Amino acid sequence: SLMEEKKSTLAWHYRNTHPDLGFSRSRELRNSLLQLTANTPLQIIDGNKVLEVRLVGVDKGGTAINMLKVLNPDFVLCIGDDTTDEDMFRALSDKGYTIKVGRGNTAAAFTIVSQRDVYPFLRKFVGPVEAKV
């Protein structure tokens, strides 16, 4: 497992642990964190083999909107495979194309079945890449 300290979140990733043990420990940690953070401005987010602790209102959706304000892109394509990406899909729903990778309910407008399908999908937009000499 791995602890990741970000600017506004703390994340515990357990993707590389034994599946049963990782899930079991994640439930124990989640329950403890929920008790510790009760009546605080913190929230616990269950992701894809990750637990995040963050301030209420701090999420990928807000970050994405702030990036759009600064960068003012002509085209927005947002692709994600985690429950933590759902805030981003909602925030960008009328500002670009949103795609969830995987099955299940989503706020994204489109879905791609698996991660292995993402690269071929993106290649269709780019076309052949020529080596520069």
C-alpha positions as CSV (number, residue, x, y, z in Angstrom):
1,S,0.0,0.0,0.0
2,L,1.0,3.6,-0.4
3,M,0.2,6.9,1.3
4,E,0.0,9.9,-1.0
5,E,0.0,13.4,0.3
6,K,-1.5,15.9,-2.2
7,K,-2.0,19.6,-1.8
8,S,-5.5,19.2,-0.5
9,T,-6.0,15.5,0.1
10,L,-4.5,12.5,1.8
11,A,-4.9,9.2,0.0
12,W,-4.2,5.6,0.9
13,H,-3.8,3.4,-2.1
14,Y,-4.2,-0.3,-1.6
15,R,-4.2,-1.5,-5.3
16,N,-1.0,-3.5,-4.9
17,T,-2.1,-5.4,-1.7
18,H,-3.7,-8.8,-1.5
19,P,-7.3,-8.2,-2.6
20,D,-9.1,-9.6,0.5
21,L,-6.6,-8.1,3.0
22,G,-6.6,-4.7,1.2
23,F,-10.4,-4.4,1.2
24,S,-10.7,-5.6,4.8
25,R,-8.1,-3.0,6.0
26,S,-9.8,-0.3,3.9
27,R,-13.1,-0.9,5.7
28,E,-11.3,-0.8,9.1
29,L,-9.6,2.5,8.2
30,R,-12.7,4.0,6.7
31,N,-14.8,3.2,9.8
32,S,-12.1,4.7,12.0
33,L,-11.7,7.8,9.9
34,L,-15.5,8.3,9.8
35,Q,-15.5,8.4,13.6
36,L,-12.5,10.7,13.8
37,T,-13.8,13.1,11.2
38,A,-17.4,13.3,12.4
39,N,-18.5,16.9,12.9
40,T,-15.4,18.2,11.0
41,P,-15.2,19.8,7.5
42,L,-13.4,16.6,6.3
43,Q,-15.0,13.9,4.2
44,I,-13.9,10.4,3.4
45,I,-14.1,9.3,-0.2
46,D,-14.1,5.6,-1.3
47,G,-12.3,5.3,-4.7
48,N,-11.1,2.4,-6.8
49,K,-8.8,0.7,-4.2
50,V,-8.1,4.1,-2.6
51,L,-9.4,6.0,0.4
52,E,-9.2,9.8,0.3
53,V,-9.5,12.3,3.1
54,R,-10.3,15.8,1.9
55,L,-12.0,19.0,2.9
56,V,-15.7,19.2,2.0
57,G,-16.0,21.0,-1.3
58,V,-12.5,20.2,-2.5
59,D,-12.7,17.8,-5.5
60,K,-11.6,17.1,-9.0
61,G,-14.6,19.0,-10.4
62,G,-13.6,22.3,-8.8
63,T,-10.0,21.8,-9.8
64,A,-11.1,21.1,-13.4
65,I,-13.3,24.3,-13.6
66,N,-10.4,26.4,-12.2
67,M,-8.1,24.9,-14.9
68,L,-10.6,25.8,-17.6
69,K,-10.7,29.4,-16.4
70,V,-6.9,29.7,-16.5
71,L,-6.2,27.7,-19.7
72,N,-9.4,28.5,-21.7
73,P,-9.0,25.5,-24.0
74,D,-10.8,25.0,-27.4
75,F,-11.5,21.4,-26.6
76,V,-12.1,19.5,-23.4
77,L,-11.9,15.7,-23.1
78,C,-12.1,14.3,-19.6
79,I,-11.5,10.5,-19.1
80,G,-11.6,8.8,-15.7
81,D,-12.1,5.4,-14.1
82,D,-12.6,6.1,-10.5
83,T,-15.5,7.2,-8.3
84,T,-13.5,10.3,-7.4
85,D,-13.7,11.3,-11.1
86,E,-17.5,11.7,-10.9
87,D,-17.3,15.2,-9.5
88,M,-15.2,16.1,-12.5
89,F,-17.7,14.6,-14.9
90,R,-20.6,16.6,-13.3
91,A,-18.6,19.8,-13.4
92,L,-17.6,19.4,-17.0
93,S,-20.9,18.1,-18.3
94,D,-21.7,21.2,-20.4
95,K,-18.1,22.2,-21.1
96,G,-16.6,19.2,-23.0
97,Y,-16.7,15.5,-23.5
98,T,-16.7,13.2,-20.4
99,I,-16.0,9.5,-20.6
100,K,-16.0,7.0,-17.8
101,V,-13.8,4.0,-18.2
102,G,-15.5,0.9,-16.9
103,R,-19.1,-0.2,-16.1
104,G,-21.6,1.2,-13.6
105,N,-23.6,4.4,-13.1
106,T,-21.8,7.6,-14.0
107,A,-22.3,11.3,-14.6
108,A,-20.1,11.0,-17.7
109,A,-21.8,11.4,-21.0
110,F,-20.0,8.4,-22.5
111,T,-18.3,5.2,-21.4
112,I,-15.4,3.1,-22.6
113,V,-15.6,-0.5,-21.4
114,S,-11.9,-1.0,-20.3
115,Q,-8.6,0.8,-19.9
116,R,-7.1,-1.1,-22.8
117,D,-9.7,0.5,-25.1
118,V,-8.7,4.1,-24.2
119,Y,-5.4,4.2,-26.2
120,P,-7.0,3.0,-29.5
121,F,-9.8,5.5,-28.9
122,L,-7.4,8.4,-28.5
123,R,-5.3,7.3,-31.5
124,K,-8.4,7.9,-33.8
125,F,-8.2,11.6,-32.9
126,V,-4.4,11.9,-33.5
127,G,-3.9,9.9,-36.6
128,P,-0.6,8.4,-37.6
129,V,2.4,9.9,-35.9
130,E,5.5,10.4,-38.0
131,A,9.0,10.4,-36.6
132,K,10.8,13.7,-36.9
133,V,14.3,13.5,-38.2
